[in-house]
Amino acid sequence: MKFNALSISIRTKFVIAQVILVSAVAIFIYSYYPAQQRKLAIEAIDGKIRSISNMFSIGVGIGMGETDFVAIDEAINWAHSDSSVVYISVMSNSNQLIASLDPGRVSVPQEVLASDGGDRLIEKDRIIFSRSKITYQQQPFGFLVIGYSLKNLDGAISHLKLTTFYFCLALFVSGLVISIVLANMITRNILKLDSAVKAISEGKDQTRVDVSGNDEISKLGKAFNQMIDNLETSRMALINYSNQLKKQNEELNQFSYVVSHDLKAPLRAIFKLSEWIDEDLGTTLAPDTKKNLALLRGRVFRMEGLINGLLEYSKIGRHDIIPENTDTAQMLKEIVDLLNPPATFSVRIGNGMPILRTRKISLHQVFINLISNAIKYNDKKDGLVEIDVRDAGNCYEFSIADNGIGIDGQYHEKIFTIFQTLEARDKVESTGIGLSIVKKNIEELGGTIRVESKAGAGARFLFTWPKELSNRKNIHYN
């Protein structure tokens, strides 16, 4: 199994970090302190050996100068009173042994015996050897060699190492215990906060963090509880709002039913009555009356168109529409055939029209309204409508351009408002809902629409449409 440091809990990381720190300190103390003490002890021994050598040289020098060998023996015995002094030898200038003390048969390094007379400290077999000159009244009489054993020092250092080891072990154990205690103190509230977050993610209600103390984590826990309280309040408000919205949508559905049935039926009756009157009276009708009856039937058609437009507008976003694979080039050809523009009109569909999975009926509504407007509001005999597309990253940008009457800049926003028309309805039959349906369909999927136009210079509508539907679900009520 591959180790992943990121998966370790904060508590474990804290304990590991503290253990590593305490271990590093303990190892440093164990390795540094005895070594440093031994170094200091060696320096002290060096000074002691030189002091003994100086004092011994004076005594031996006096004895050799006065030919008093008893004095030499006394000096040797005095130096041997230190149990660490395990070897003493007195040699003449010609390296002849005059007196010696060697109870342990110490092996003296050859480089000490063969020295040119200068002071030297040489360590061999845990013994430090020192060679110094013996002078009397500024006259050299020979050499003194002292061997100082490090046995006592090594024993003391070994005892010191053992003591240091126990101290470091105690330091490590206490550091481990303190680290665990501190980790528990620090992470207790974090673990509570983590448990609360998991409970909330699992959908458990009334979840709170039982924090204690007044540190930063405790304050965070209290802020978390406050946030949950606020969210709970917002959730209840949202539930109430959703219930109200559901009720309103039920009323809207009922209203749609009334509009589609109870209002359309009288309109159809009015239309039929006007036809019957026209047929019954026939040629006896005055021309003005006949014209008014035709105008009445036109108003009935307009009213039915308004009702149908309102119904389509109210349905946008209220029902989930299953995405379908949509060939936009094929869709545009079918729309053009359905609209059946005049023979003098040219409708050009650009290359590269995409195939995408989307709400086909919504895209169809957008195209049919924009293309029908481009045909309807065109005062040219040789009308032209051009449909193009470009890749805009995560969406496509479609454009529908025409050479019609155009739109003055001051009306570029107004035309998308429901029931707004720029031409008189008696001149061009329109409900004023088409562009509102277009805008709502586009914005429902996160797209945008804008118009580029000047009065008398045609119009160009550009809208973006997502390549893929987002994962969000539409809020709908049936």
Secondary structure, DSSP 8 states (H G I E B T S, - for coil): ----GGGS-HHHHHHHHHHHHHHHHHHHHHHHHHHHHHHHHHHHHHHHHHHHHHHHHHHHHHHHHTT-HHHHHHHHHHHHTSTTEEEEEEEETT--EEEEE-TT-----HHHHT--S--EEEEETTEEEEEEEEEETTEEEEEEEEEEE-HHHHHHHHHHHHHHHHHHHHHHHHHHHHHHHHHHHHHHHHHHHHHHHHHHHTT-SS------SSSHHHHHHHHHHHHHHHHHHHHHHHHHHHHHHHHHHHHHHHHHHIIIIIIHHHHHHHHHHHHHHHHHHGGGS-HHHHHHHHHHHHHHHHHHHHHHHHHHHHHTTTS----EEEEHHHHHHHHHHHH---TT-EEEE-S---EEEE-HHHHHHHHHHHHHHHHHT---TT-EEEEEEEE-SSEEEEEEEE-SS---GGGTTGGGSTT--SS-TTTS---S-HHHHHHHHHHHTT--EEEEE-TTS-EEEEEEEESS--S-------
